[in-house]
Each structure stands twice: as structure tokens, then as C-alpha cells.
Amino acid sequence: MKVACIQIDVLHCRKQENLEKALHMALEAVTKGAEIIVFPEVFSTGFCYEELDHSAESLPSPTLENLACFSGANNCILIGSIIQKVIEDDEDVAENEDNNENEENAENEKNEVLENKGSKINKESKNAARYYNLGFCLESGILAGTYRKTHLFKKENKYFYKGNSIEPISLKKQNLKIGLEICYELRFPEVARKLALAGSDLLVTTAAFPNPKSEHWKTLVRARAIENQIPHIACNRIGSAPGGSYFGNSMIVDSLGEVKADAGDEERVIVFDIDLSAKDEIRKDVPVFRDRRVELYS
């Protein structure tokens, strides 16, 4: 199956321009035969915290609707992440308070007020907004599944809530399971392992992995493929944004951990035809899943 990474310079808070560029590059991937196309993390906006309410989208999302049209017209699979906005009433917030770990002290959390471009969002008020880093997977125009980032990195904790479930996304038409993780989660082998144990056929990481961590990125991307014996599509961004810059090096890695395509540090599309069936032979040759001793791991 041909897969692709769309490595772009995400323009900060410029949603329409980013979306148009991403779709233009996705069309290039389709013309090269790509069936699965992966975008970087929050590719349509970047981490646009200063305009969070404008950048975030409630479902059904206009951005996802645009992507769904492209996916349907080109009979392909699109994967990435956007910023999701959810409105919940007081009862919903109270029921789910234990899932939010944005503040160390629960009492302080009750009084927390987020300031976004002059507006104040009180998380305890009725109809308070909750924001998530939302992974998505579209298959032939249909939203196959979503995943809320469960491990937030530094500043994300101030603005986003954490997801509380790690499960593969099932594709009906292709009969595949996608193990989707988001950026920082690459550093947690437990995330990829849980996805693999749940039957994922391939691992996908959508990322905004910053400088100067390029060697960490390259090593971790390969390691997640090697230890789980499945292909890994890892899509990173380039360019700069408030607070940092990005090196790219989006990679397509096979089930043995061999890098089959690397996007370097430029804005470009990479495509490779990966063998999804190779994992079965590899797991027979090196039976790490059979030899696990779960009773010793907790």
C-alpha cells in the first residue's frame, strides 16, 4: 500500500492558507498513487494559543468537512490532527473533572481562568469551552475515527484537556487498523505497544517535533517500528512559530525499522509502497509478542 507524508511549513494561525497548501500537496501524493496521506500535528493552525477560540473547531468541523470532500473524491485516507472545541455544561465538567490534569492543585483548578486574546473562559461556568488536540482519520470521505491526545507536552497542559482512551482506528473499506499517536507520545513506548497489542496494522505519528531534537525523533520513530514490528508513518512539520522551530525529517519506516523515505528539512511530499503483510513473517522470526512476560511488567 502506498503511503505519504505531507511535510509543510505550518503558517501560524493562518488556517485557510495552511489548508489550501496541504490539500494541494495531498493532490500531488494522490497522483503518485498514495492511498494513505498523513499531515503534521495541528497542521491547519499550528499551536495558535493567542487565537484559540478562533483556531479551534467543533464537530462537525469545517476543516474536516473540506478534507472529507478531498478524501471522498480521491478515494484515499487522510490522517492528522486539529484543535477541537467542545462545549459542556456544569454537570459534564464535574463528571469529567478527574480526567483533567492541567493544574497540580484541584482547588486552584476550580478558579482557573484561561485568557485567550482578551476573552476569559471560566472552566467552571456553564457552557465552558474545553479544547483538545484531536487526531482524525478520514476514509473515502467518511470520518473513520478520532483520537484525543492523551499525553500533553509542556504548554499544551495550560490550554488543552487530555484524552482518556488509546485504541486503534478501524478502517472498514481497507479492513485495516490504524494506531494513531500524536507527537510527544512518541516518547512513550506504552502508547505504541498498546496500539500494537490491540491489532494495529501500522503506526502513524502526526507531529510538530521541535529543534534541537532531530536525533531523538529519528531514533524514536525507528524504535517504535522495530519493537512493535509494524510499519510507521511519522509526519513532522518544518518552519518556525512562537517559541520554537521545526526540523522536519518526516519518515516512512518498514516493519524492520528501516527508513524507506525521509523528507529532510524542506517542504515536500514523500511516498513509499509499504508491505503491510511483512509483519507476520517478522513476528515469526523474532517472536517478541509471544515471549512477553506480562506478569512481570506491573
C-alpha positions in Angstrom: 0.0 0.0 0.0 1.4 3.4 -1.0 1.6 5.9 1.9 2.6 9.5 2.0 3.7 12.2 4.4 2.9 15.9 3.7 5.7 17.8 5.3 4.8 21.5 5.3 5.8 24.8 6.9 2.7 25.5 9.0 1.8 29.2 8.9 1.0 30.3 12.4 -2.8 30.9 12.9 -3.4 31.1 9.1 -6.0 28.3 8.7 -7.2 28.8 5.2 -3.7 29.1 3.7 -2.5 26.0 5.5 -5.5 24.0 4.4 -5.1 25.0 0.8 -1.4 24.2 0.8 -2.0 20.9 2.5 -4.7 19.8 0.0 -2.5 20.9 -2.9 0.3 18.7 -1.7 -2.1 15.9 -0.9 -3.2 16.0 -4.6 0.5 15.5 -5.5 0.6 12.5 -3.2 -2.6 11.1 -4.8 -1.2 11.5 -8.3 1.8 9.4 -7.1 -0.6 6.6 -6.1 -0.8 7.3 -2.3 -3.7 5.7 -0.5 -2.9 6.9 3.0 -1.8 10.5 3.4 -0.6 11.9 6.8 -0.4 15.6 7.8 1.6 17.1 10.7 0.1 17.8 14.1 -2.4 20.7 14.1 -1.3 21.4 10.5 -4.1 23.9 9.8 -3.3 26.4 12.5 -0.2 25.4 14.4 -0.4 26.0 18.2 -2.4 29.2 17.8 -2.9 29.7 21.5 -3.4 33.5 21.2 -6.5 32.9 19.0 -7.5 29.6 20.4 -11.2 30.1 20.2 -10.9 31.0 16.5 -8.5 28.3 15.7 -10.5 25.5 17.4 -13.4 23.8 15.7 -16.4 22.0 17.0 -17.5 18.8 15.3 -18.7 18.7 12.5 -15.6 20.6 11.8 -15.3 22.8 8.6 -11.7 21.7 8.2 -12.6 18.1 8.4 -15.5 18.6 6.0 -13.1 20.0 3.5 -10.7 17.1 4.0 -13.6 14.7 3.7 -14.6 16.1 0.3 -11.0 15.6 -0.9 -10.8 12.1 0.7 -14.1 11.1 -1.0 -13.2 12.5 -4.4 -9.8 10.8 -4.4 -10.8 7.6 -2.6 -8.0 8.0 -0.1 -7.3 8.0 3.7 -6.3 11.3 5.4 -4.8 11.4 8.9 -3.6 14.3 11.1 -4.8 16.5 14.0 -6.7 19.7 14.6 -7.7 21.7 17.6 -11.2 20.7 18.8 -13.6 22.8 20.8 -16.2 21.2 23.0 -18.9 23.0 24.9 -20.0 21.1 28.1 -22.4 22.2 30.8 -21.6 22.3 34.5 -22.7 18.7 35.1 -20.4 17.4 32.3 -17.5 19.3 33.6 -18.0 18.0 37.1 -18.3 14.4 35.9 -15.1 14.6 33.9 -13.0 16.8 36.2 -10.8 13.8 37.3 -9.7 13.5 33.6 -8.2 17.0 33.6 -4.7 17.3 35.0 -3.9 20.8 33.7 -3.3 22.1 37.3 -1.5 20.5 40.2 -4.0 21.7 42.8 -7.6 20.8 42.4 -8.8 23.9 44.3 -6.8 26.2 42.1 -8.3 24.4 39.1 -11.8 25.4 40.2 -10.8 29.0 39.9 -8.7 28.8 36.8 -9.5 31.3 34.1 -7.9 30.9 30.6 -7.2 34.2 28.8 -7.3 34.0 25.0 -7.0 37.2 23.1 -8.7 39.3 25.7 -11.6 36.9 26.3 -11.9 34.9 29.5 -13.1 31.3 29.6 -14.0 30.2 33.1 -13.8 26.3 33.1 -16.4 26.2 35.9 -19.0 28.3 34.2 -21.9 26.9 32.3 -21.2 26.1 28.7 -17.4 26.4 29.4 -15.2 25.5 26.4 -12.9 22.6 26.5 -10.1 22.2 24.0 -8.4 19.0 22.7 -5.6 18.1 20.3 -7.8 15.9 18.2 -6.3 13.3 15.9 -8.6 12.2 13.0 -8.8 9.6 10.3 -10.9 10.0 7.2 -11.5 7.1 4.8 -13.0 7.8 1.4 -14.9 10.8 2.7 -16.1 9.2 5.9 -14.8 10.1 9.4 -13.5 6.6 10.4 -12.4 7.7 13.9 -10.8 10.3 16.2 -8.3 10.3 19.0 -7.8 12.9 21.6 -4.1 13.3 22.6 -3.5 11.7 25.9 0.0 12.9 26.7 0.4 16.7 26.5 3.7 18.5 26.3 4.5 21.5 28.5 2.5 24.5 27.3 -0.3 22.3 25.9 -1.3 21.5 29.5 -2.3 25.1 30.0 -4.7 25.1 27.1 -5.8 21.5 26.3 -7.6 18.7 28.1 -6.2 15.2 27.9 -7.9 12.4 26.2 -8.5 9.2 28.2 -8.6 6.4 25.7 -5.9 4.7 23.5 -7.4 2.5 20.8 -6.8 1.9 17.1 -9.0 3.4 14.5 -10.7 0.8 12.3 -11.0 1.3 8.6 -13.9 -0.5 7.1 -13.1 -0.3 3.4 -9.5 -1.2 3.7 -10.0 -3.6 6.6 -7.1 -2.1 8.5 -6.5 -0.8 12.0 -4.5 2.5 12.3 -2.6 3.0 15.5 -2.6 6.8 15.8 -0.4 8.8 18.2 0.4 12.5 18.4 3.9 13.9 18.6 5.1 13.8 22.3 3.5 10.4 22.6 6.3 9.0 20.5 8.4 9.2 23.7 6.0 6.8 25.5 6.6 3.2 24.2 3.4 2.2 26.2 1.2 4.1 23.7 2.5 2.3 20.6 2.6 -1.0 22.4 -1.0 -0.7 23.5 -2.0 0.1 19.9 0.0 -2.8 18.6 -1.5 -5.2 21.1 -4.9 -4.0 20.0 -4.2 -5.2 16.5 -2.9 -2.1 14.7 -1.6 -2.9 11.2 0.6 0.2 11.1 1.6 3.0 13.4 1.0 6.7 12.4 2.5 9.6 14.3 1.4 13.1 13.4 3.8 15.6 14.9 5.3 19.1 15.5 8.6 17.8 16.9 10.9 20.8 17.5 14.5 21.6 17.3 17.0 20.6 18.6 15.5 17.1 19.0 16.0 15.7 15.5 18.2 12.8 16.6 15.7 11.8 19.3 13.0 11.9 16.7 14.8 9.7 14.2 15.7 7.2 16.9 12.2 7.0 18.4 10.4 6.7 15.1 12.5 3.7 14.2 12.4 2.2 17.7 8.5 2.2 17.7 8.5 0.3 14.4 11.2 -2.2 15.5 9.8 -3.1 18.9 6.2 -3.4 17.6 7.2 -5.0 14.2 4.8 -2.8 12.2 5.4 0.0 9.6 5.5 3.5 11.0 4.5 6.7 9.1 5.8 9.6 11.1 4.9 13.1 9.7 6.6 16.2 11.1 6.5 19.8 10.2 9.2 22.4 9.3 9.4 26.1 9.7 9.1 28.3 12.8 6.4 29.5 15.3 6.4 31.5 18.5 8.6 29.6 20.9 10.5 27.3 18.5 11.4 25.9 15.1 11.0 22.5 13.4 13.4 20.3 11.5 11.1 18.0 9.5 12.6 14.6 8.8 9.2 13.0 8.2 9.8 9.4 7.7 8.2 6.2 6.3 9.7 3.2 8.1 9.0 -0.5 7.4 8.3 -3.3 9.9 12.0 -3.9 10.4 12.7 -0.3 11.3 14.4 0.5 8.0 13.8 4.1 6.8 12.3 3.9 3.3 11.7 7.6 2.8 12.9 10.8 4.6 11.6 14.2 3.8 14.8 16.1 5.0 14.3 19.7 6.1 12.3 21.0 3.1 8.6 21.3 2.4 7.8 18.2 0.3 5.8 15.1 -0.2 7.3 11.7 0.4 5.6 8.4 -0.9 6.5 4.8 -0.4 4.8 1.5 -1.1 4.9 -0.4 2.3 4.3 -4.1 2.7 1.6 -4.5 5.4 1.9 -8.3 5.4 5.6 -8.3 6.3 4.9 -8.1 10.0 3.6 -11.6 10.1 6.8 -13.2 9.0 8.9 -10.8 11.1 6.9 -11.8 14.2 7.5 -15.5 13.5 11.2 -14.9 13.1 11.5 -12.7 16.2 8.5 -13.6 18.4 8.6 -10.8 20.9 4.8 -10.7 21.3 4.7 -14.4 22.1 7.6 -14.1 24.5 6.3 -11.2 26.6 6.0 -11.9 30.3 3.2 -9.7 31.3 3.1 -10.9 34.9 6.5 -9.2 35.4 5.6 -5.8 34.0 3.4 -4.3 36.6 
